[in-house]
Amino acid sequence: MRIPPLALLTALSLGACSPLTSTHPLFTVADQTGPPPLTEGVWVALDTNCTRDQAAATPLPDGCEPLAVHRSADGSWLVSGSKVEDGVQHTQTIHLIVAPAVPTANADAFAPLYIVQFSPREADANDDASRDARIYGAIAPVGGLPAQEIIFFDIECGAALREGPIDGITAEQDAQGHPTHCTAAKPEAARLAAQRAAIENLGNVDQSRMIFLHP
């Protein structure tokens, strides 16, 4: 799958058939406990058009589309990328909350898995979701922390609920009993969904990586 400029968010959830959502934000900046898990700077997504060797080239080849990842003044994360439509380059910035998806040993510890919350309206100007609606994905740091490489994936309803219902998540199903939409009402439910989705995505980790390039 070719990953577009705002690869992190598209791959996290916008490309999912039935991503986990909520009607209002479940996480705030206060939930971003522990040290910052990401290295701030320029990142790229690795895929068949942007291999690890190509990402190391200067200048970046056309297939490697950079993303700027930084903390905002209020503590949330900003992800910015550019895309060209009808010959015009547009820059898009999306606000993220990146909170631990599993308990940590102490308040100063990194987590092995993080849940990512963002607005579908920010990620896609054509989305008709309410302004309070949120969508969820997850990232798993690779190697040392703050991370300079991550695995990213969507929290798809089918993967999250395959082992059974989760208290705090309501789901709609199709005629075959497959979840077509799922909504989380509380943070603990979203965290458990992220943990289950991470296990379901273990076979796809080589297709969903991003690496840090430089500050």
C-alpha positions as CSV (number, residue, x, y, z in Angstrom):
1,M,0.0,0.0,0.0
2,R,1.4,3.4,-0.9
3,I,1.4,5.7,2.1
4,P,0.5,9.3,1.4
5,P,2.3,12.4,2.9
6,L,0.4,12.4,6.2
7,A,1.3,8.7,6.5
8,L,1.1,8.4,10.3
9,L,-2.6,9.3,10.5
10,T,-3.7,7.8,7.2
11,A,-2.2,4.4,8.2
12,L,-3.3,4.7,11.8
13,S,-7.0,5.0,11.1
14,L,-8.2,6.8,8.0
15,G,-7.3,3.8,5.9
16,A,-9.0,1.4,8.2
17,C,-12.4,-0.1,7.2
18,S,-13.8,0.5,10.7
19,P,-11.5,2.4,13.0
20,L,-12.2,2.9,16.7
21,T,-13.8,6.3,17.3
22,S,-15.4,8.3,20.1
23,T,-18.0,11.1,20.2
24,H,-15.7,13.3,22.3
25,P,-12.1,13.3,23.3
26,L,-11.2,10.5,25.8
27,F,-7.6,11.8,26.4
28,T,-6.1,15.1,27.2
29,V,-2.6,16.4,27.5
30,A,-2.6,15.4,31.1
31,D,-2.9,11.8,30.1
32,Q,0.5,12.0,28.3
33,T,2.3,10.8,31.3
34,G,6.0,9.9,31.3
35,P,8.7,11.4,29.1
36,P,8.0,12.3,25.5
37,P,8.1,9.1,23.5
38,L,9.0,10.5,20.1
39,T,12.1,12.4,18.9
40,E,11.1,15.7,17.5
41,G,12.0,16.5,13.9
42,V,11.6,15.1,10.4
43,W,10.3,11.5,9.9
44,V,9.4,9.4,6.8
45,A,7.3,6.3,6.3
46,L,9.1,3.2,5.0
47,D,7.5,1.3,2.1
48,T,8.3,0.0,-1.3
49,N,8.7,3.5,-2.6
50,C,10.9,4.6,0.3
51,T,13.2,2.0,1.6
52,R,15.5,2.5,4.6
53,D,18.5,3.1,2.2
54,Q,16.5,5.6,0.1
55,A,15.5,7.4,3.3
56,A,19.1,7.9,4.2
57,A,19.8,9.6,0.8
58,T,20.4,13.4,0.5
59,P,18.3,14.9,-0.9
60,L,15.4,12.6,-0.2
61,P,14.1,10.8,-3.4
62,D,10.6,11.6,-4.6
63,G,9.2,8.5,-3.1
64,C,10.1,9.5,0.5
65,E,7.6,12.1,1.8
66,P,8.7,13.8,5.0
67,L,6.6,14.6,8.0
68,A,7.5,17.1,10.7
69,V,6.8,15.9,14.3
70,H,6.9,18.4,17.1
71,R,5.4,19.3,20.5
72,S,3.1,22.3,20.6
73,A,3.1,24.9,23.4
74,D,0.2,23.1,25.2
75,G,2.0,19.8,25.2
76,S,0.1,18.1,22.4
77,W,1.9,16.8,19.3
78,L,1.8,18.4,15.9
79,V,2.3,16.4,12.7
80,S,2.7,18.4,9.5
81,G,3.0,17.2,6.0
82,S,2.6,18.5,2.4
83,K,0.5,17.2,-0.5
84,V,0.1,18.4,-4.0
85,E,-3.4,18.8,-5.4
86,D,-4.0,20.1,-8.9
87,G,-0.4,21.3,-9.1
88,V,-0.7,23.3,-5.8
89,Q,1.2,22.3,-2.7
90,H,-0.8,22.3,0.5
91,T,0.5,21.9,4.1
92,Q,-1.6,20.1,6.6
93,T,-1.1,20.0,10.4
94,I,-2.9,17.7,12.8
95,H,-2.9,17.8,16.6
96,L,-2.3,14.5,18.4
97,I,-2.6,13.2,21.9
98,V,-0.1,10.4,22.5
99,A,-0.8,8.6,25.7
100,P,0.5,5.3,27.2
101,A,-1.8,2.4,26.2
102,V,-0.4,0.2,29.0
103,P,0.6,0.8,32.6
104,T,4.2,1.9,33.3
105,A,6.4,1.1,36.2
106,N,6.4,4.7,37.4
107,A,5.4,8.2,36.2
108,D,8.9,8.7,34.6
109,A,8.9,5.5,32.6
110,F,8.4,5.1,28.9
111,A,5.6,2.8,27.7
112,P,5.9,0.0,25.1
113,L,2.7,1.0,23.4
114,Y,0.9,4.4,23.0
115,I,-2.6,5.2,21.9
116,V,-2.9,8.2,19.5
117,Q,-6.0,10.4,19.4
118,F,-6.8,12.9,16.7
119,S,-9.7,14.7,15.0
120,P,-11.0,13.2,11.8
121,R,-12.0,16.6,10.6
122,E,-8.3,17.8,10.9
123,A,-7.1,14.7,9.1
124,D,-9.6,15.0,6.3
125,A,-11.3,18.3,5.5
126,N,-14.1,16.4,3.8
127,D,-15.0,14.4,6.8
128,D,-18.4,15.3,8.2
129,A,-17.8,14.1,11.7
130,S,-18.7,16.4,14.6
131,R,-15.9,18.7,15.9
132,D,-15.8,16.7,19.2
133,A,-15.4,13.4,17.5
134,R,-12.1,11.6,17.7
135,I,-10.4,8.7,16.0
136,Y,-7.8,6.4,17.4
137,G,-4.6,4.5,16.3
138,A,-1.5,3.3,18.1
139,I,2.2,3.4,17.9
140,A,4.9,1.1,19.3
141,P,8.4,2.5,19.7
142,V,11.3,0.4,18.3
143,G,14.7,0.6,19.9
144,G,15.9,3.3,22.3
145,L,13.7,6.1,23.6
146,P,12.7,8.8,22.8
147,A,11.9,6.7,19.7
148,Q,13.6,7.2,16.4
149,E,11.6,4.4,14.8
150,I,8.0,3.4,15.4
151,I,5.5,0.8,14.2
152,F,2.1,2.4,13.6
153,F,-1.2,0.8,13.0
154,D,-4.9,1.4,13.1
155,I,-7.2,0.2,15.9
156,E,-9.7,-1.6,13.7
157,C,-13.0,-2.7,15.2
158,G,-12.7,-6.3,14.0
159,A,-9.2,-6.7,15.5
160,A,-10.1,-5.0,18.8
161,L,-13.2,-7.1,19.3
162,R,-12.1,-10.4,17.9
163,E,-11.5,-11.8,21.4
164,G,-14.9,-10.6,22.6
165,P,-16.7,-7.4,23.7
166,I,-14.9,-4.7,25.6
167,D,-16.8,-2.9,28.4
168,G,-17.1,0.7,27.3
169,I,-17.1,0.0,23.5
170,T,-20.4,-0.2,21.6
171,A,-20.3,-1.8,18.1
172,E,-22.5,-2.0,15.1
173,Q,-22.4,-5.2,13.0
174,D,-23.2,-6.3,9.5
175,A,-25.4,-9.3,8.5
176,Q,-22.4,-11.6,9.0
177,G,-21.7,-10.4,12.5
178,H,-18.6,-8.4,11.6
179,P,-18.1,-5.0,13.4
180,T,-18.7,-2.1,11.0
181,H,-18.4,0.7,13.5
182,C,-17.2,0.9,17.1
183,T,-17.3,3.7,19.6
184,A,-15.4,4.0,22.8
185,A,-16.9,5.7,25.8
186,K,-14.0,5.6,28.3
187,P,-10.2,5.7,28.2
188,E,-9.7,2.2,29.6
189,A,-11.7,0.7,26.8
190,A,-9.7,2.5,24.2
191,R,-6.5,1.4,25.8
192,L,-7.6,-2.3,25.8
193,A,-8.6,-2.0,22.2
194,A,-5.2,-0.6,21.3
195,Q,-3.5,-3.6,23.1
196,R,-5.6,-6.1,21.2
197,A,-5.1,-4.4,17.9
198,A,-1.3,-4.4,18.5
199,I,-1.3,-8.2,18.9
200,E,-3.5,-8.6,15.7
201,N,-1.1,-6.5,13.7
202,L,2.1,-8.3,14.7
203,G,2.3,-9.9,11.2
204,N,2.3,-6.5,9.5
205,V,4.9,-4.7,11.4
206,D,7.4,-4.6,8.4
207,Q,4.7,-2.7,6.4
208,S,4.0,0.0,8.9
209,R,7.2,1.7,10.1
210,M,8.4,5.3,10.3
211,I,11.9,6.4,11.0
212,F,13.4,9.7,12.3
213,L,15.7,11.5,9.9
214,H,16.9,14.7,11.5
215,P,15.9,17.5,13.9
